[in-house]
């Protein structure tokens, strides 16, 4: 009995130590599982935060039930957040597509008024590339009316209406609104400028007024003449065949003059309406000039004027260009030269550079009486004639060179006129080739 107790007394410490070792081992094992589970959670959360993929444990290691439940809950939460994030991306892409497709120009500015983006209509209006640079919209953003509207919008947090005229190669008349975004947009946009190009509408309004004014002024004289001859034919010349023949001839000339005038007025109006819209397509200049010269040849032959073509071989292409309008430019210049030439008109063409810009040019030179220097700057004004009486008698409506000027403005081209009294005149047209 005593021996048994002694043995138990010796074994008890060993059992206690073994139990303690087992407890320590179990504690370490439990701690390892917790630390491993937390590490997996941390890695999975980091991947989800960096949008590298759906939430999942990095390794299929054993898990404690509590850790497993937390991982499953986080996985469901992450999948829900990723679904919502994908929806937000889709909605943002849809919003950008809508803004891009808007027919009116829209520009987004940062808090410092630096342009962030512009839709397709704005890029087309201001000639911008896909990527905006700070200087692209300088003329618009520095305009006093626009700058004042942005100041008021920032100060009062209210939409501001704007009406402004933007100078340039083609003067543009714009209206629109400046809106303050509170809070700012996702890309930092604070100001949104929505514009409407009123240039064409205002041009139509002015065209209508000018047409009535100019037509009434220019038609008054031939119309009065026709009415006077009608009264004469009804009265004193009723039984005079010779007078009737002469008066009817004069009436036919006056009616033709009115027809030409109306045709030129309508042509000028059409050109003015499209003047602010850049042309599209290409025009092969040499073929165009040869076609117009062939069409004018019978008129030159009837007046005994020789039309000389000095055109090079090979193509000369204007781009972007409206071939019909460039043909009208050549036709008007050839018609103008025909009215003033004495024996010969020379039509030539060449590739030509204007500054750093590549282009093509053609010129029409006549051997007429020439034009005094003081008249040259005004030749492209509508209804301006150096010799009013002689111009009307030669069938000049005073609109041909005005039409030429507006067409070349649309093409970003130039018209140069050289002339001196007694030395003939030369009209040189340059249009870009790219």
GIVEN-V209142 format. One line per field, one symbol per residue. phi: phi as a letter, one per 30 degrees, with the letter a starting at -180 (. if undefined). psi: psi as a letter, one per 40 degrees, with the letter a starting at -180 (. if undefined). A space follows every 10 residues. Layout:
# GIVEN-V209142
phi = ???
psi = ???
This chain:
# GIVEN-V209142
phi = .ddddddddd dedddddddd dddddddddd ddeddddddd dddddddddd hclddaddbd debdeddddd dddddddddd dddddddddd dddddddddd dedcdbbccd ddiddcabde dddddcicde cdbeddcedd dddedddddd dddddchbdb dbbbccdleb dccbblbccc cbdddddidc bcccbbdced ddddddeddd dddddddddd dddddddddd ddddcecdcc dddddddddd dddddddddd dddddddddd dddcddcedb jbbddddddd ddddddeddd ddcicccccb cddidbccad acdddddddd dddddddddc dcbbbccbaa dbcciccdab bbbbcccddi bdeddedcdc ddidbdbedd ddddiddice dddedddddd dhcbbccbaa eicibbcccb bdca
psi = dddddddddd dddddddddd dddddddddd dddddddddd ddddddddde feiihiidif iiiidddddd dddddddddd dddddddddd dddddddddd ehdihhhhii deehhdiiid dddddefiid hiidedfddd dehddddddd dddddefiih iihihhiadh hhhiiaihhh hhiiideehd hhhhihhedd dddddddddd dddddddded dddddddddd ddddbdedfg dddddddddd dddddddddd dddddddddd dddedehiii aihhdddddd dddddedddd ddefhhhhhg hiiiihhhhi ihdddddddd ddddddddde iddihhhiii hihhbehiai iiihhifaei hideddeede ihehhdgddd dddeeheeed dddddddddd efaihhhhii heeaihhhhh iie.
